[in-house]
Amino acid sequence: MQKRLECKVFGRVQLVMFRDFVQRKASSRGIIGTVKNNPDGSVSVVAQGEETKLQELLDLLHQGSVFSRVDRVEERWGEPLGEYRSFDILY
């Protein structure tokens, strides 16, 4: 079943290749959406795809990339809106 997952990730998640990590993990699972840095130091992820694949991505967001430190992940689930064609890093 297709779902939408919106997350805000807190911790040391900027300047540590976290967005690249998220993009690679999402794309390899057929997930579409975006990842971007926020002014408050957090990272926002919007992902759409199969619910099981999104759960895998969520588990990876909690783990983080090699140089990151994830303190907290806020998540919100919903229905996909169909506005994405790929998974992109927003600058």
C-alpha positions in Angstrom: 0.0 0.0 0.0 1.3 3.4 -1.0 1.9 5.9 1.9 3.4 9.3 2.6 5.9 9.8 5.5 7.0 13.2 6.7 9.9 13.3 9.2 11.9 15.9 10.9 15.3 14.6 12.1 17.1 16.3 15.0 20.7 15.9 16.2 24.0 16.3 14.3 22.5 15.8 10.9 23.9 18.8 8.9 27.3 18.9 7.3 27.7 15.1 7.8 26.4 13.8 4.4 23.0 13.0 6.0 21.0 14.3 3.0 23.1 12.2 0.6 22.6 9.2 2.9 18.8 9.6 2.9 18.7 10.1 -0.9 20.7 6.9 -1.5 18.7 4.8 0.9 15.3 6.1 -0.4 16.2 5.8 -4.0 17.5 2.2 -3.6 14.1 1.3 -2.1 12.0 2.9 -4.9 10.9 5.8 -2.6 10.2 9.2 -4.1 10.3 12.6 -2.3 12.7 15.1 -0.9 15.2 15.8 1.8 16.4 19.3 2.9 18.2 21.1 5.7 16.2 23.4 7.9 17.5 26.7 9.5 17.1 25.2 13.0 19.8 22.5 12.2 17.3 19.7 11.6 16.6 17.9 8.4 13.1 17.4 6.8 12.2 14.3 4.8 9.1 13.8 2.7 8.9 10.3 1.3 6.3 8.4 -0.7 6.2 4.7 -1.5 5.3 1.3 -0.3 4.6 1.3 3.4 7.1 -1.5 4.2 9.8 0.4 2.3 9.0 3.6 4.1 9.3 1.8 7.5 12.7 0.6 6.4 13.7 4.2 5.6 12.3 5.4 9.0 14.4 2.8 10.8 17.5 4.1 8.9 16.6 7.7 9.8 16.8 6.7 13.4 20.2 5.1 12.9 21.6 7.9 10.8 24.7 8.1 8.6 28.2 7.3 9.7 29.1 10.8 10.9 25.7 11.8 12.1 24.1 11.6 15.5 20.3 11.3 15.6 18.7 12.5 18.8 15.1 12.4 17.7 12.8 11.8 14.7 9.3 13.2 14.5 7.2 11.4 12.0 3.8 11.9 10.5 2.1 9.3 8.2 -0.5 10.1 5.5 -1.8 9.4 2.1 0.5 10.1 -0.9 -0.2 13.2 -2.9 1.6 12.1 -6.1 3.7 15.3 -6.5 7.1 13.6 -6.8 8.8 11.6 -9.6 12.2 10.9 -7.9 13.9 11.4 -4.6 15.8 14.7 -4.6 18.0 16.8 -2.3 16.6 20.3 -1.9 19.2 23.1 -1.5 
